[in-house]
């Protein structure tokens, strides 16, 4: 695929004053209007700064949350525009698609950046109808004109066949931004040439959500460590009672077959609670002794140690999904301990990748050093689909 470096080298000074449409992933968590984790915004800055340095006028497209195809103040990108402006050191106007966007883009100076309001406010963005998506893509392309180009830099959305990700790339000369390129190179390493031993840590709620990636990774890895809510279905497959823990009964048979690989490492102890609350009564028990009426919400200290021993000897580590409900203080120690073990493995020379989503949020929320990992992905779902071997529409279109 053509890259931002190719674009800069090709046009050199001819980029000055040109308009560039950039699809970024600025889908950050909000508490009201307060951004609680600006990691994705910060990750977008290098590409935007590089374009600004060439004197281009940047028209930024992004989404936030899942509005139902109509404007909703709760999903406005206004806080994102403000934070992005702080990081870039320039005012970033926010404009609704239509006349306001055209006036705003026309008024941009060289090196200026404008952000379009949440693109998912327009139902055509996520439409299954090709013609509807194409009509929105043409409107976006029109904002940058006949000499405009498209830079895809939102890795977290490249697995979506959406107007601002896929269709617009067919209307404009298209390039992969630095963030997308870096993500692809890292994931290619994990799938094609990982150094061994190769260990994967998977957490999250449901086995069904991770089943495809488990099946894709098992033949390639040396150890697959399982925590989070999904581990209780595996424990049930071992014949253990799991109390009121999260359980997908229809996946028990599948988990039993997966365990036959001999590569899956499960917790030996867990932290259980009598309710899902930070104020709940808690205790640490062996996995074969979870009491009725109690639910597992974190892996226990023995499990942290045993997971850490596997990770200590790994040359490559991929981590996706917290191993406990880290948002609640009584159940954060497991995720913190596993993450710290990955940091220590990285310091010893391992190549470590945090697979975006809740894992990346946990790194920041628990105060772990971001530079303690080789790479923190911005795209949880996109990362998993890449590792599953799926074709990602937003990448495939850049290769046409």
C-alpha angles and dihedrals in degrees: 000000000000114000139208087256089058090050094051092045093047098049101024107167091002088078090071109113094002120132119241124192110212124192107205133175105238096153097138129167116259134199098201101308094336119104109226097188121021095181095119092048092052090047090058095054101082094058092044092047091050091052092046090053089060091054097248124150106238123211107193123205123192144141136225125206123323110302113177098249094284137085113282121175090213089067100041117137091220094110089048093052090052094049093044090052090054092051095046095041092232136094112264111202118211116220137182116236111264130039093350091055092047093051091046095049092045089055096051116118122221106288092021125139128208125185121212116222117260105311091210089068082081111072091211091071094073098024119136087215110097094207093053093051091045092055091055091046090055091053090052092048091049090061090067097038133217094313093047126113136204125233117193108208103148103098091173090069104038090101089064124087094216134144098253093041106038114009098047089055087066092054099049138038100271135211137178113245122229093260094053091045092051092049093051093048091052094048091046088057091053093050102036111026115011116164113238144281088048115194127185126196115201125184136153133107111289137039089210090062092054101031096104094049092046091053091047095047102042095078091049104044134072095213134011113198115201126200138142125064091319093067093071093066088053090048089051087052086058088056097255123139111240102192111213094337120134107283134177102200093186090061098052093094091048091050090050090057093046091053089061088075089075090219100095115100116199130191117271094203135021140194110243131192136194090229141011097262141105087238095052124124108257139191137172115238140169113265091249092054106055106146122235111262093025126103131213113239104165142013115259132243095264089054091049088054095047092045088049091054090056092047093047090066097043125111093191127032130184118186125188123166133016116268093222143015091285093174089073113065098225090057102042100086095082095054091042092051095048092045091050089051089054090050089053092048089051091051088053091055107274121140105235130189126189107207100222128243118067092355092061090045090052092053090057098037093052093048096244118156111262090207088057088081126063093228136000110201122219094207120066099171094036091050092052094047090050090052090048088059095246122151109250109214094211091056097038092056090055089057095055 
